[in-house]
C-alpha cells in the first residue's frame, strides 16, 4: 500500500526513548515529525537537530499545545515511566 502523504507526528518527551522511536519511524519513511514537546529546551533542540530541523518543527514545553497543533495527525508519548 502506497501512502501519498506522510503521517505528521508530534512527540511529547524528547529524551533517549524518543530518539529510538524517531529512528524507527524514519526507517519506514511513513512519518514526518512536525512538533516536539519537552520540559527541557536542550532535549528539544537536540532531537530537532538530529532530525535536520531548519526551524520548521514546532517546539514547545506545553504538551497541550503539541497535541492541539493543527497539522499533527498523531502524538507519540515518550516520557519517563518513573520519577
C-alpha distance (Angstrom), angle and dihedral (degrees) to the residues before:
residue distance angle dihedral
X1 . . .
X2 3.80 . .
X3 3.79 120.3 .
X4 3.78 115.9 -147.9
X5 3.80 94.0 -160.1
X6 3.77 131.8 30.2
X7 3.80 119.4 -115.2
X8 3.80 106.8 -106.0
X9 3.79 111.2 -132.2
X10 3.79 133.3 -160.1
X11 3.79 115.5 -160.5
X12 3.79 123.3 -151.5
X13 3.80 109.1 -163.3
X14 3.80 115.8 30.2
X15 3.79 102.0 -160.4
X16 3.81 132.9 106.1
X17 3.82 96.5 -53.3
X18 3.79 91.9 51.7
X19 3.80 90.1 54.2
X20 3.81 90.5 53.9
X21 3.81 91.9 49.7
X22 3.80 92.8 45.8
X23 3.79 91.4 52.6
X24 3.80 90.6 52.3
X25 3.81 92.0 46.9
X26 3.80 91.8 49.4
X27 3.80 90.7 52.7
X28 3.81 90.5 59.1
X29 3.80 94.3 50.2
X30 3.81 89.2 -145.1
X31 3.79 99.4 105.0
X32 3.79 139.6 64.1
X33 3.81 121.5 -166.1
X34 3.80 108.3 -135.2
X35 3.82 103.3 162.2
X36 3.80 136.7 34.1
X37 3.80 129.5 -167.7
X38 3.79 130.3 -175.3
X39 3.79 138.4 136.9
X40 3.80 87.2 -122.6
X41 3.80 116.8 72.5
X42 3.81 87.8 -163.7
X43 3.82 90.6 59.1
X44 3.80 91.4 48.5
X45 3.81 92.4 48.7
X46 3.80 92.6 46.6
X47 3.80 94.2 51.0
X48 3.81 91.9 43.2
X49 3.81 89.9 51.9
X50 3.80 91.5 50.0
X51 3.80 87.6 54.1
X52 3.80 90.7 52.9
X53 3.80 91.3 -115.3
X54 3.77 116.0 -176.4
X55 3.79 95.0 -170.9
X56 3.80 97.7 -69.0
X57 3.81 98.4 107.2
X58 3.80 114.5 91.1
X59 3.82 108.8 -123.6
X60 3.80 125.5 -165.1
X61 3.79 143.6 150.1
X62 3.83 90.9 -142.3
X63 3.79 112.2 90.0
X64 3.81 91.8 -161.3
X65 3.81 90.5 57.6
X66 3.81 89.2 52.1
X67 3.80 92.4 50.3
X68 3.81 92.5 45.5
X69 3.82 95.9 45.0
X70 3.81 102.3 128.5
X71 3.80 99.3 -128.3
X72 3.83 97.3 45.6
X73 3.81 111.7 113.1
X74 3.82 96.6 179.7
X75 3.80 138.5 4.0
X76 3.80 126.9 -135.6
X77 3.81 113.1 -154.2
X78 3.80 108.9 -153.0
X79 3.79 102.1 164.1
X80 3.78 126.8 136.9
X81 3.79 117.4 -83.3
X82 3.80 93.6 -145.0
X83 3.80 139.1 44.4
